[in-house]
Amino acid sequence: MKKQIKTKNVDIFKLKKETKSPRLINKNGKLQTKENFWQRNAGLDKNEGPWMNRLLVATPSTGLVRMEWVLSRYGMTIPTNFSMVNIIQWMSAYAPVQHQLADAENLIAKACVEGNYQWLVQIEEDNVLPLDFFTRMNEYIIKGDVPIVSGLYFTKSNPPEPMIYRGRGTGSFQDFKLGDVVECDGMPFGACLIHGSIIRALWNESEEYTVNGIVTRRVFDNRPKAFGKPEDGKFATTSGTTDLAFYTRIMENDIFRKAGWPEYSKKKYPFLVDTNILVSHITQSGVRYPLFMPRKYVPDPKKLKKGERLK
């Protein structure tokens, strides 16, 4: 039987039992909303005040995933006192792959904005994450001074190329060692932590459209772009992934400043890839890339400082 604790003639246990989430009761028996709770305990949004929820974990999915993904996703270590986690998984197998992915990501953006989430973690279904993924990402959440950070993974090719980019059309950036935190202007979404203020700032500037009867906005977009004039006989289209288009839009539209991160709007390479978070890129047949880690990315043990270890 629970001990009855009364403060100022208020039965806290009774009040908690009768009060439905998302309300909370403080030690004085005063009813408070999650909004007030986060305002005092979890910091404020960069420019709009308190957050209602801490973290949204989302996966755009076709509905078919490898067992390796399931085991890694649900076998990860959850940091102590890491309780306010909601899991949302959008499954849409009714459209071509590229449009399907963008639509799913825009439904995720809608959930992030309308749920007033402070952070969004996107985990794609072809990425097998390390078991300490959440533990390492939680370090960035606690510090709260980095708006977007990704784990490291490689292309599904041999030899593999790291999916870190500086510039467009220049190939991947390869001048790093495992253990580095690399600055860049492009990276994938498959194992990414994004501050909710970035999503909200983009949401406010995005056009509305409908996905299967659900009104959302084009925060993520990879529709083909047309160039030239058809009447001249010179006409072409280009298309790409949602991730690089997303990062380019952030930089070109001054989203960092609008979201309350002015210090990042001045950086040439404002995004981070933490190579300590090493992700496997898996095919539907179960092949995991990289097949082997190229030696050039592995630190030379002889060059480590005294007492320093490989991470």
Summary of the structure (lengths in Angstrom):
residues: 311
radius of gyration: 22.0
end to end distance: 48.2
largest distance: 83.0
contacts: 873
relative contact order: 0.15
helix: 29%
strand: 28%
